């Protein structure tokens, strides 16, 4: 047992930081930061005993591994034992003096035993020495303080740092085992930056980054002669940095030649992607076509490149950074760690551990907060590639464990703060660490036994990037697979139903793959709320579609050098899953997938696939040439054909859906404060901070469900944002005033929803891109082997037949009357009382029970002539026998008694704090949701077997009859205009429109907001614990709202019907007669169920 007694002082500081270009980086904190423990606190008896334990473990390990080669190894262990004995014997003496003595003896032993052990088989350490100032702790936290770390923030690249103002040099530390001497090997002129070193395997030369007044450059230095040469030859408006040698003699490096900007910075910070060049700087070619930064390229033992990629197309941007690998020619790009993971936010400076393929030493960090510093961890990608599955060790010197947390500033309270690790083997590492409140960042020997042994420090300086100055075995050369004369690549999918991405989706559901592409933002033109209101981040392109073979396989051609994504679509053209990321194929590459989101090490089974025996298919155009999806060009023609004959602006009571040309005074919507502040001055002057969409877009965007810009990081459940969950589609499917869309019209609406609801198809559609940036991006793209198709180009031949459609004639029938119905509340309750004992409980075990109430037999009028056309067919229905019905919806706890692995997850469109995962839906007392109709049926079968009763889902008639409880009003408690808050959890004031800020970005929360009845407040934003609201006259809770509920029947299209509305819905969508439908496999974000049972003799739980 490890005991610690370290006093901590937490101060409620809350400083943001936004460094401007041309200033020194400001280091500050955005959440409370704990003051580092003092030396006195560190030397308490518990810390000393712990360090004795870790030191002994390390020494015994070295002795086992190296035996007699570990000179005096046994003697060191004996000396350690003596330190422990003398320390324990003197515990009753002058404790502080004893503690200091024990600590100093222990530190001395660590240095001579561990640093001089056979593990350290080198004499010199290459490092960066950079002057810093970490004094005045309070001022550092409260006001921000200039810190010359030379690390950009976690969401910027080197281009955001000043080109000068640094006092730094490249140096060699020699003789560190016996004191050490530091020698300067390079100092940049004019106080420029020098760092980001990479040592060649022969240990005779290094690559490094240097800044000067022109730009950032990749340099090389001959360590024997001291000669320095410039390697990168990019023009002055392009920065190059962060380079690494490749086994074939080429160099990989980061560059801003893409002319993109960081989306969350609204266009004022540049993006770095990875490029490759020859050793003389020639033949520069782009490898990665990524939305945001690629950091820290390093070569693996197998010759591939490891790097860090940040992407967030529809994902919460403060969380998602993946560890990627690719071949040196850019082929075979894939994630090996962190895909769809909330934790950790980011992993920096990863290097593969020698002799341990797939095992990395890394820095675990957050989004805001300290730049690229954090916890020192070991990642084993063979143990897992998701969340903390592969995080196998943490080194803190204090016995602290890896604890998954979901927050923005993840490591602000963690000490020491580590950076730039270098693995010696799978147990020992060199690392830079800021510890113990010192005004320095030192170099330490760290090990997995949790020892930190200081090698070197210099007051007022940061010693960074320690690299053993010794030769290494060069990894193998991977032959180039690119064919640079080609413009296409081939994609092969073995079975799209394989993998978790389409888990539970029946084979045959997917008919095509829609291939889309991202057009990332420009320098000076990027950010949320520009392409669309509340998203998407990027301009969305339709590239084409391709059929899927019957066995789920496909092989097809795609454009190379383009960030593309695949959407599996059903027979109606609706995406069943969304790929909120991208892949990029190099020219001539053959890219293969096992299925949909398979693991990085999964291989296809040796089963013949139909696509493998055919020639690759060409993509089919989607109603014209590939282009950016623009609402006015793609969706407005559908409105012109089907809608504007009524929605023509003549009646103020209904929305106006005419084209934007009819609205001369339309100015759009005012962007957030940051969006306006960071807007290009020309655009700001003309628009006054407003962003134009279109009037019809403004009307319709609240009625679709989409990922927006800050959504769930985890892999989406199939169908989570299926177009069928959008109120717009539901309204049209239910028969909106006789409107019947043709196939192409539906396809355009579905595609708009699946592409995250964009308004503008190109960035120039938003506002003309200024300063020649658009043209310059295209020039550099052509120069460095990029796309030859300009995504800002709009094809001229786009046609859709806008001839006004004829609406089908619809006559609302007369209401049906029924003698003896409706019932008064007293009559309804009396009918139930006449049944005698009308409620009981059944036990599922471990204190979990389901309460049942008895529903009397009777008759009623089913349907509603005042509702939607699918409700008009009112009919008399007789319920011939009473039946049991659960008084509440089935809860998470009750369902987990059947399926303990079920997770109702979170609702990611409403939040309690800026960096949470959303509002929880998985508490025991909340109703279960995100389960399919098939799973609900399986629960009923299990419950029947467990209790001896015959359980099932209610029929549609049983459900409506029980919901009404004798009433004929739209809702059992009254009309849709009545205050529902005592009776139902529906879309209320708390669910209305709002602005939300996450990771410093303010954006519009749209999902369900305009459906809410903001005159009411039921005090629950998402699902409430079942039974929180008053029951109807037969004791049934939540028949309106909370979650909608599966029933037995299917509609005419074979989809299963749901009833009752949910927390998301307006009362008119929760009426007793209101009905929707979904495929039986679909797990919907707001659908649960309740059970019914035949009334038979009760045998109890068994």
Secondary structure in CASP SS format (residue, H / E / C, confidence):
PFRMAT SS
TARGET T0000
AUTHOR 0000-0000-0000
METHOD secondary structure of the structure
MODEL  1
X C 1.00
X C 1.00
X C 1.00
X C 1.00
X C 1.00
X C 1.00
X C 1.00
X C 1.00
X C 1.00
X E 1.00
X E 1.00
X C 1.00
X C 1.00
X C 1.00
X C 1.00
X C 1.00
X C 1.00
X C 1.00
X C 1.00
X C 1.00
X C 1.00
X C 1.00
X C 1.00
X C 1.00
X C 1.00
X E 1.00
X E 1.00
X C 1.00
X C 1.00
X C 1.00
X C 1.00
X C 1.00
X E 1.00
X E 1.00
X C 1.00
X C 1.00
X C 1.00
X C 1.00
X H 1.00
X H 1.00
X H 1.00
X H 1.00
X C 1.00
X C 1.00
X H 1.00
X H 1.00
X H 1.00
X H 1.00
X H 1.00
X H 1.00
X H 1.00
X H 1.00
X H 1.00
X H 1.00
X H 1.00
X H 1.00
X H 1.00
X H 1.00
X H 1.00
X H 1.00
X H 1.00
X H 1.00
X H 1.00
X H 1.00
X H 1.00
X H 1.00
X H 1.00
X H 1.00
X H 1.00
X C 1.00
X C 1.00
X C 1.00
X H 1.00
X H 1.00
X H 1.00
X H 1.00
X H 1.00
X H 1.00
X H 1.00
X H 1.00
X H 1.00
X H 1.00
X H 1.00
X H 1.00
X H 1.00
X H 1.00
X H 1.00
X H 1.00
X H 1.00
X C 1.00
X C 1.00
X C 1.00
X C 1.00
X C 1.00
X H 1.00
X H 1.00
X H 1.00
X H 1.00
X H 1.00
X H 1.00
X H 1.00
X H 1.00
X H 1.00
X H 1.00
X H 1.00
X H 1.00
X H 1.00
X H 1.00
X H 1.00
X H 1.00
X H 1.00
X H 1.00
X H 1.00
X H 1.00
X H 1.00
X C 1.00
X C 1.00
X C 1.00
X C 1.00
X C 1.00
X C 1.00
X C 1.00
X C 1.00
X E 1.00
X E 1.00
X E 1.00
X E 1.00
X E 1.00
X E 1.00
X E 1.00
X E 1.00
X C 1.00
X C 1.00
X C 1.00
X C 1.00
X C 1.00
X H 1.00
X H 1.00
X H 1.00
X H 1.00
X H 1.00
X H 1.00
X C 1.00
X C 1.00
X E 1.00
X E 1.00
X C 1.00
X C 1.00
X C 1.00
X C 1.00
X C 1.00
X C 1.00
X C 1.00
X C 1.00
X C 1.00
X C 1.00
X C 1.00
X H 1.00
X H 1.00
X H 1.00
X C 1.00
X C 1.00
X C 1.00
X C 1.00
X C 1.00
X C 1.00
X C 1.00
X E 1.00
X E 1.00
X E 1.00
X E 1.00
X E 1.00
X E 1.00
X E 1.00
X C 1.00
X H 1.00
X H 1.00
X H 1.00
X C 1.00
X C 1.00
X E 1.00
X E 1.00
X E 1.00
X E 1.00
X E 1.00
X E 1.00
X C 1.00
X C 1.00
X H 1.00
X H 1.00
X H 1.00
X C 1.00
X C 1.00
X E 1.00
X E 1.00
X E 1.00
X E 1.00
X E 1.00
X E 1.00
X C 1.00
X C 1.00
X C 1.00
X C 1.00
X C 1.00
X E 1.00
X E 1.00
X E 1.00
X E 1.00
X E 1.00
X E 1.00
X E 1.00
X C 1.00
X C 1.00
X C 1.00
X C 1.00
X E 1.00
X E 1.00
X E 1.00
X E 1.00
X E 1.00
X E 1.00
X E 1.00
X C 1.00
X C 1.00
X C 1.00
X C 1.00
X C 1.00
X E 1.00
X E 1.00
X E 1.00
X C 1.00
X C 1.00
X C 1.00
X C 1.00
X C 1.00
X C 1.00
X C 1.00
X C 1.00
X C 1.00
X E 1.00
X E 1.00
X E 1.00
X E 1.00
X E 1.00
X E 1.00
X C 1.00
X C 1.00
X C 1.00
X C 1.00
X C 1.00
X E 1.00
X E 1.00
X E 1.00
X E 1.00
X E 1.00
X C 1.00
X C 1.00
X C 1.00
X C 1.00
X E 1.00
X E 1.00
X C 1.00
X H 1.00
X H 1.00
X H 1.00
X C 1.00
X C 1.00
X C 1.00
X C 1.00
X E 1.00
X C 1.00
X C 1.00
X E 1.00
X E 1.00
X E 1.00
X E 1.00
X E 1.00
X C 1.00
X C 1.00
X C 1.00
X C 1.00
X C 1.00
X C 1.00
X C 1.00
X E 1.00
X E 1.00
X C 1.00
X C 1.00
X C 1.00
X C 1.00
X C 1.00
X C 1.00
X C 1.00
X E 1.00
X E 1.00
X E 1.00
X E 1.00
X E 1.00
X E 1.00
X C 1.00
X C 1.00
X C 1.00
X C 1.00
X C 1.00
X E 1.00
X E 1.00
X E 1.00
X E 1.00
X E 1.00
X E 1.00
X C 1.00
X C 1.00
X C 1.00
X C 1.00
X C 1.00
X C 1.00
X C 1.00
X C 1.00
X C 1.00
X C 1.00
X E 1.00
X E 1.00
X E 1.00
X E 1.00
X E 1.00
X E 1.00
X C 1.00
X C 1.00
X C 1.00
X C 1.00
X C 1.00
X C 1.00
X C 1.00
X E 1.00
X E 1.00
X E 1.00
X E 1.00
X C 1.00
X C 1.00
X C 1.00
X C 1.00
X C 1.00
X C 1.00
X C 1.00
X C 1.00
X E 1.00
X E 1.00
X E 1.00
X E 1.00
X E 1.00
X E 1.00
X E 1.00
X C 1.00
X C 1.00
X C 1.00
X C 1.00
X C 1.00
X C 1.00
X E 1.00
X E 1.00
X E 1.00
X E 1.00
X E 1.00
X E 1.00
X E 1.00
X C 1.00
X C 1.00
X C 1.00
X C 1.00
X C 1.00
X C 1.00
X C 1.00
X C 1.00
X E 1.00
X E 1.00
X E 1.00
X E 1.00
X E 1.00
X E 1.00
X E 1.00
X C 1.00
X C 1.00
X C 1.00
X C 1.00
X C 1.00
X C 1.00
X C 1.00
X C 1.00
X C 1.00
X C 1.00
X E 1.00
X E 1.00
X E 1.00
X E 1.00
X E 1.00
X C 1.00
X C 1.00
X C 1.00
X C 1.00
X C 1.00
X C 1.00
X C 1.00
X C 1.00
X C 1.00
X C 1.00
X C 1.00
X C 1.00
X C 1.00
X C 1.00
X C 1.00
X C 1.00
X C 1.00
X C 1.00
X C 1.00
X C 1.00
X C 1.00
X E 1.00
X E 1.00
X E 1.00
X E 1.00
X E 1.00
X E 1.00
X E 1.00
X C 1.00
X C 1.00
X C 1.00
X C 1.00
X E 1.00
X E 1.00
X E 1.00
X E 1.00
X E 1.00
X E 1.00
X E 1.00
X C 1.00
X C 1.00
X C 1.00
X C 1.00
X C 1.00
X C 1.00
X E 1.00
X E 1.00
X E 1.00
X E 1.00
X E 1.00
X E 1.00
X E 1.00
X C 1.00
X C 1.00
X C 1.00
X C 1.00
X E 1.00
X E 1.00
X E 1.00
X E 1.00
X E 1.00
X C 1.00
X C 1.00
X C 1.00
X C 1.00
X E 1.00
X E 1.00
X E 1.00
X E 1.00
X E 1.00
X E 1.00
X E 1.00
X E 1.00
X C 1.00
X C 1.00
X C 1.00
X C 1.00
X C 1.00
X C 1.00
X C 1.00
X C 1.00
X C 1.00
X C 1.00
X C 1.00
X C 1.00
X C 1.00
X C 1.00
X C 1.00
X C 1.00
X C 1.00
X C 1.00
X C 1.00
X E 1.00
X E 1.00
X E 1.00
X E 1.00
X E 1.00
X E 1.00
X C 1.00
X C 1.00
X C 1.00
X C 1.00
X C 1.00
X C 1.00
X H 1.00
X H 1.00
X H 1.00
X C 1.00
X C 1.00
X C 1.00
X C 1.00
X C 1.00
X C 1.00
X C 1.00
X C 1.00
X C 1.00
X E 1.00
X E 1.00
X E 1.00
X E 1.00
X E 1.00
X E 1.00
X E 1.00
X E 1.00
X C 1.00
X C 1.00
X E 1.00
X C 1.00
X C 1.00
X E 1.00
X C 1.00
X C 1.00
X C 1.00
X C 1.00
X C 1.00
X C 1.00
X C 1.00
X C 1.00
X C 1.00
X C 1.00
X C 1.00
X C 1.00
X C 1.00
X E 1.00
X E 1.00
X E 1.00
X E 1.00
X E 1.00
X E 1.00
X E 1.00
X E 1.00
X E 1.00
X C 1.00
X C 1.00
X C 1.00
X C 1.00
X C 1.00
X C 1.00
X E 1.00
X E 1.00
X E 1.00
X E 1.00
X E 1.00
X E 1.00
X C 1.00
X C 1.00
X C 1.00
X C 1.00
X E 1.00
X E 1.00
X E 1.00
X E 1.00
X E 1.00
X E 1.00
X C 1.00
X C 1.00
X C 1.00
X C 1.00
X C 1.00
X E 1.00
X C 1.00
X C 1.00
X C 1.00
X C 1.00
X C 1.00
X C 1.00
X C 1.00
X E 1.00
X C 1.00
X C 1.00
X C 1.00
X C 1.00
X C 1.00
X C 1.00
X E 1.00
X E 1.00
X E 1.00
X E 1.00
X C 1.00
X C 1.00
X C 1.00
X C 1.00
X C 1.00
X C 1.00
X C 1.00
X C 1.00
X C 1.00
X C 1.00
X C 1.00
X C 1.00
X C 1.00
X C 1.00
X C 1.00
X C 1.00
X H 1.00
X H 1.00
X H 1.00
X H 1.00
X C 1.00
X C 1.00
X C 1.00
X E 1.00
X C 1.00
X C 1.00
X E 1.00
X C 1.00
X C 1.00
X C 1.00
X C 1.00
X C 1.00
X C 1.00
X E 1.00
X E 1.00
X C 1.00
X C 1.00
X H 1.00
X H 1.00
X H 1.00
X H 1.00
X C 1.00
X H 1.00
X H 1.00
X H 1.00
X H 1.00
X H 1.00
X H 1.00
X H 1.00
X C 1.00
X C 1.00
X C 1.00
X C 1.00
X C 1.00
X C 1.00
X C 1.00
X C 1.00
X C 1.00
X C 1.00
X C 1.00
X C 1.00
X C 1.00
X C 1.00
X C 1.00
X C 1.00
X C 1.00
X H 1.00
X H 1.00
X H 1.00
X C 1.00
X C 1.00
X C 1.00
X C 1.00
X C 1.00
X C 1.00
X E 1.00
X E 1.00
X C 1.00
X C 1.00
X H 1.00
X H 1.00
X H 1.00
X H 1.00
X H 1.00
X C 1.00
X C 1.00
X C 1.00
X H 1.00
X H 1.00
X H 1.00
X H 1.00
X H 1.00
X H 1.00
X H 1.00
X C 1.00
X C 1.00
X E 1.00
X E 1.00
X C 1.00
X C 1.00
X C 1.00
X H 1.00
X H 1.00
X H 1.00
X H 1.00
X H 1.00
X H 1.00
X H 1.00
X H 1.00
X H 1.00
X C 1.00
X C 1.00
X C 1.00
X C 1.00
X C 1.00
X C 1.00
X C 1.00
X C 1.00
X C 1.00
X C 1.00
X C 1.00
X C 1.00
X C 1.00
X C 1.00
X C 1.00
X C 1.00
X C 1.00
X C 1.00
X C 1.00
X H 1.00
X H 1.00
X H 1.00
X C 1.00
X H 1.00
X H 1.00
X H 1.00
X H 1.00
X H 1.00
X H 1.00
X H 1.00
X C 1.00
X C 1.00
X C 1.00
X C 1.00
X C 1.00
X C 1.00
X C 1.00
X C 1.00
X C 1.00
X H 1.00
X H 1.00
X H 1.00
X H 1.00
X H 1.00
X H 1.00
X H 1.00
X H 1.00
X H 1.00
X H 1.00
X H 1.00
X H 1.00
X C 1.00
X C 1.00
X C 1.00
X C 1.00
X C 1.00
X C 1.00
X C 1.00
X C 1.00
X H 1.00
X H 1.00
X H 1.00
X H 1.00
X C 1.00
X C 1.00
X C 1.00
X C 1.00
X C 1.00
X C 1.00
X H 1.00
X H 1.00
X H 1.00
X H 1.00
X H 1.00
X H 1.00
X H 1.00
X H 1.00
X H 1.00
X H 1.00
X H 1.00
X C 1.00
X C 1.00
X C 1.00
X C 1.00
X C 1.00
X C 1.00
X C 1.00
X C 1.00
X C 1.00
X C 1.00
X C 1.00
X C 1.00
X C 1.00
X C 1.00
X C 1.00
X C 1.00
X C 1.00
X C 1.00
X C 1.00
X C 1.00
X C 1.00
X C 1.00
X C 1.00
X C 1.00
X C 1.00
X C 1.00
X C 1.00
X C 1.00
X C 1.00
X C 1.00
X C 1.00
X C 1.00
X C 1.00
X C 1.00
X E 1.00
X C 1.00
X C 1.00
X E 1.00
X C 1.00
X C 1.00
X C 1.00
X H 1.00
X H 1.00
X H 1.00
X H 1.00
X H 1.00
X H 1.00
X H 1.00
X H 1.00
X H 1.00
X C 1.00
X C 1.00
X C 1.00
X C 1.00
X C 1.00
X E 1.00
X E 1.00
X E 1.00
X E 1.00
X E 1.00
X E 1.00
X E 1.00
X C 1.00
X C 1.00
X E 1.00
X E 1.00
X E 1.00
X E 1.00
X E 1.00
X E 1.00
X E 1.00
X E 1.00
X C 1.00
X C 1.00
X E 1.00
X E 1.00
X E 1.00
X E 1.00
X E 1.00
X C 1.00
X C 1.00
X C 1.00
X C 1.00
X C 1.00
X C 1.00
X H 1.00
X H 1.00
X H 1.00
X C 1.00
X C 1.00
X C 1.00
X E 1.00
X E 1.00
X E 1.00
X E 1.00
X E 1.00
X C 1.00
X C 1.00
X C 1.00
X E 1.00
X E 1.00
X E 1.00
X E 1.00
X C 1.00
X C 1.00
X C 1.00
X C 1.00
X E 1.00
X H 1.00
X H 1.00
X H 1.00
X H 1.00
X H 1.00
X C 1.00
X C 1.00
X C 1.00
X C 1.00
X C 1.00
X C 1.00
X C 1.00
X C 1.00
X C 1.00
X E 1.00
X E 1.00
X C 1.00
X C 1.00
X C 1.00
X C 1.00
X C 1.00
X C 1.00
X C 1.00
X C 1.00
X C 1.00
X C 1.00
X C 1.00
X E 1.00
X E 1.00
X C 1.00
X C 1.00
X C 1.00
X C 1.00
X C 1.00
X E 1.00
X E 1.00
X C 1.00
X C 1.00
X C 1.00
X C 1.00
X C 1.00
X H 1.00
X H 1.00
X H 1.00
X H 1.00
X H 1.00
X H 1.00
X H 1.00
X H 1.00
X H 1.00
X H 1.00
X H 1.00
X H 1.00
X H 1.00
X H 1.00
X H 1.00
X C 1.00
X C 1.00
X C 1.00
X E 1.00
X E 1.00
X E 1.00
X C 1.00
X C 1.00
X H 1.00
X H 1.00
X H 1.00
X H 1.00
X H 1.00
X H 1.00
X H 1.00
X H 1.00
X H 1.00
X C 1.00
X C 1.00
X C 1.00
X C 1.00
X C 1.00
X C 1.00
X E 1.00
X C 1.00
X C 1.00
X E 1.00
X C 1.00
X C 1.00
X C 1.00
X C 1.00
X C 1.00
X C 1.00
X C 1.00
X C 1.00
X C 1.00
X C 1.00
X E 1.00
X C 1.00
X C 1.00
X C 1.00
X H 1.00
X H 1.00
X H 1.00
X C 1.00
X C 1.00
X E 1.00
X E 1.00
X E 1.00
X E 1.00
X E 1.00
X C 1.00
X C 1.00
X E 1.00
X E 1.00
X E 1.00
X E 1.00
X E 1.00
X C 1.00
X C 1.00
X C 1.00
X H 1.00
X H 1.00
X H 1.00
X C 1.00
X C 1.00
X C 1.00
X C 1.00
X C 1.00
X C 1.00
X C 1.00
X C 1.00
X C 1.00
X C 1.00
X C 1.00
X C 1.00
X C 1.00
X E 1.00
X C 1.00
X C 1.00
X C 1.00
X C 1.00
X C 1.00
X C 1.00
X C 1.00
X C 1.00
X C 1.00
X C 1.00
X C 1.00
X C 1.00
X C 1.00
X C 1.00
X C 1.00
X E 1.00
X C 1.00
X C 1.00
X E 1.00
X E 1.00
X E 1.00
X E 1.00
X E 1.00
X E 1.00
X E 1.00
X C 1.00
X C 1.00
X C 1.00
X C 1.00
X C 1.00
X E 1.00
X E 1.00
X E 1.00
X E 1.00
X C 1.00
X C 1.00
X C 1.00
X C 1.00
X C 1.00
X C 1.00
X C 1.00
X H 1.00
X H 1.00
X H 1.00
X C 1.00
X C 1.00
X C 1.00
X C 1.00
X C 1.00
X E 1.00
X E 1.00
X E 1.00
X E 1.00
X C 1.00
X C 1.00
X C 1.00
X C 1.00
X C 1.00
X C 1.00
X C 1.00
X C 1.00
X E 1.00
X E 1.00
X C 1.00
X C 1.00
X E 1.00
X E 1.00
X E 1.00
X E 1.00
X C 1.00
X C 1.00
X C 1.00
X C 1.00
X C 1.00
X C 1.00
X C 1.00
X C 1.00
END
